[in-house]
Amino acid sequence: MPANVFISFALENLEQVNSIRALAQNPQYGLEFHDRSELEPVKDRVGTPLPYQPDDTRADPVRKELKRLLQKATKMVIVIGDATHKSKWVNWEIQAFYDKKSNLDGDPTKRIKGMYVKGYEDSELPKRVKKLGISTMQWDLETLNKWFNLNPNQ
């Protein structure tokens, strides 16, 4: 069964996220990725995407779908770039994943890893990464892939 990984990121880092997703194209890795970019944006009556924040009741459909994806995921990767710390959605996703995995054996923070985008190693961390003490690493897809294959509690 493939590892189910949820990727949390600020939209500015979509290019780097796509390089992580490329790992799933290699059949030896056995990975499946889930993240919010798979979701249809919430739109107004004329089809214009609306950037609702996670605490806005109009974002209920997005939160519901994200919770479904988070439930399926065994691990979470946070792609950390220059603007990631400003994203309310990234912080919401981290907390929601942590809460969903808190009822499992082991420390839920061991299921979450932050990875800095190359050139942004000094970027500010999202609030939830700091508050929960989530470990981070430099950009290294090979090391990340090894982490994917570890027991979720390691």
N, C-alpha and C positions, 0 to 999 in steps of 0.2 A: 504494500500500500504506500502511495507517495506521501512524503511529508507535506503537511498543509501549512503554508506560511502566509501570514497577513503582513503586507507591507504598508507602513504608515509613512506619509511623506507630504511635504508642501509641493504644490504643483510646479514650482520652479525647478524641481529636481526630477521631473519625469524622465529625462534622458538617462540619468543614472539608474532610475528604477527599471527602465527597460533593459539595461545591461544585466541587472539581477534576474529579471524575468527570463532572459535568454538562457539561463542555467536550466530552466525547465525544458528547453528544446532538446537538451542532450539526454537521451534515454537512460544513461548510466546514473543520472542523479535522482530520478524518481521524485520530482518536486511538483507541487501544485501551489500556485500563488493566488491570494485573494487580497484585494484592496479596494478602496473606494473608487478608483478610476474606472472600475468595471461598471459602476452604477450610472444610470441615466441621471443627469442633473435635474433638480426640481425647476420647473419652468412656469412662467406666468401664462395667462390666457392666450397670448399671441406667440408663445414658444420661446420667449427670451429666458435664458437660464438665470435663476435667482440665487445669489450667494447667501443662503440662510446659514446662520451660525448654529452650532449644536444645541444651544439653549433656546432656540426659537421653535415654537410649537409647529410652525409650518415645515420644519425639517423632520417631522415624525417619520415620514416614509423612508427617508435616508437613514435615520438612526435605526429603524427597524431592520432594514436590509443589512446594515453594517453589523448589527448584533448577530444576525444569522451567520454572516461570514466569519465573525470573530469566534462564534461557538464552534465552527468547523475547524478552525486553525489550531495547530498544536504549538506554534511559535509565532513571534512577531518580530519584524525587523523595522527599525525606525531609521529612515535615511535622513541624516542631519546635514543640512546646508545652512546657508546664511540666514534664511528667513523661516526655517522650520520652527524655531522657538515662538514665533508670532502666531502660528496656526492654532486656532481654538479646536479645530477638528483633530489635529494630531494629538493634542493633550486629551481630548475626549476619547479617542480611539485607544490610547495607552491605558487610561483609567478603566474603560469598559472591558478591555482584554484582561487586565489585571483582576478586576472584579469577577469575571467569568471563570478565571483559572484559580481563584483563591480557594475554591472548594475541593480542588484536587490535592493529591499528596505532593509535598515538596513546596519550595519557595516559588511563587509565581513569577518573580523577577528573573529567575533562571531561564524562563521561556521567552524573555524579551532581550533583544540586543540592539543597541544603537550603533550605527556605522556612519562615520563622517565621510562626506563627499570629498574627493581629492581637492586640496587647495583650501578647504574650509575647516581644517582641524581645530581652529581656534573659535569656531562658531559657538554662540550661546546655546545651551541645551534647553529643550522644552521643559517647562515647569515640572511636569510629571516624571520626566527622566531623573531630574535632580531629587524631587521629593521621595520617589520610590527607591532611589539608589540603583538604578538600572546601569549595567555595565555598558561601556562603549568600546569601539575599536576603530582603527584606521581602515580606509577603503582597501579591502582585500577579499576578492570574490572566492578564492580558494579556501581561505580560513573560514569565511562565512558558510560555504558549502559544507565544510567539516562540522561546523556547529549545527547545521540543519540536521545532520545525521546522528548527532548525539542524542542520548536519552533526554527527553524534555526537562528533566530535573537536574541536568548537568550544565 
